[in-house]
Amino acid sequence: MNILAQGAALFLTREELAAAHLTPETLSCREAMPLILQALRQAGRPVPPCLEIQCFPSRDGVLFFLRSRVEDAPSDCYFSVTFS
C-alpha cells in the first residue's frame, strides 16, 4: 500500500486474491472491500467515512486507488501488507 496525498494505492497480486478465492478478472470493488479494509487496518490507517474505490485489474492482480476526504495521511508513507 502506498499512501498518497489524495488517498492510497493498493495492489493485490493474483496469489493474494487466490488465497481469498477471488480472481482479478471477476473481482468487483464490493468483493474486494474486506481485503481493502484489512490492508488499511494492517497499515494502521483509519477507514475513511466516505471511501471511493477505483479498480484496475491486470493479469498479475488488481490495482486499487482509494480516495477519501481524509487529507491527513502523510504523502511519504509506504506500507507492505501481506495477506494469508
N, C-alpha and C positions, 0 to 999 in steps of 0.2 A: 504494500500500500504506500502510495506517495501522497502526502498531504500538500495540497496546492492552496494558493491564496483564495481561489474561488470554490474549493471543495477538496475532493480527493480522487485519485485514480487507483483502481484496484484491478489486478489481473489474476484470474483464476485459471490455472492450467487444466488441460484435458484430464490429467491424472487426479487433480483435486476435485474436479467435477465428478469424475467416475466414482470416487470414494463416497460421494453423496448420491450416486445413482442418477446422475444428470449428464447431458452431453451439450457441447457448445451449439450444435446445430438446432436443438429443440428447446434450449433454455430460455425461459421468459424472465423478465425482471422480477416478477412476482415469485417465481420458484427460487430465484437467487437470493431473495431477501433474507432468509435465515443465515446464509453464508456471509452476506454483506454485514449483517448485524453482528455476527461472530467476529468478523475481521475488525470491526470498529471496537468491540469490547476488548479484543486481544491487544489492539493498539492503544487502548486507554483513552479513546475518543468518545465523546458523548454522542448519542444518537440524536441527530437534529430533529426538531418537531416537524419540519417540512422538508423531507428528503426527496430530491429529484434524481432519478437514475436513468442513465443512458447506457444501452448495451451494444457492444460491438464484437460479435462472435468472429472467430477465425478458426482455422483447422487446428491450432495449438491451444485454444482456450477462449476465454471471453475477457475483454477489457470493459470495465465499468467506469464511467465518470459519475461521481456522486457530487451533487450540488446542493447547497443549503443556504439558508440565510445566516448561518453561524459564521462569522467572519474572524473569530479569534484563533483559528488554527494557524500555527506558525508555518510559513512557506518553506522553511528549510528542514522540515522533519521528514524522515524516511523510516518506514517500518517494514519488516519482513514477517509475514504471517504464514503459518503452516497449518493446514487442516488435516485432521486424522480421523 
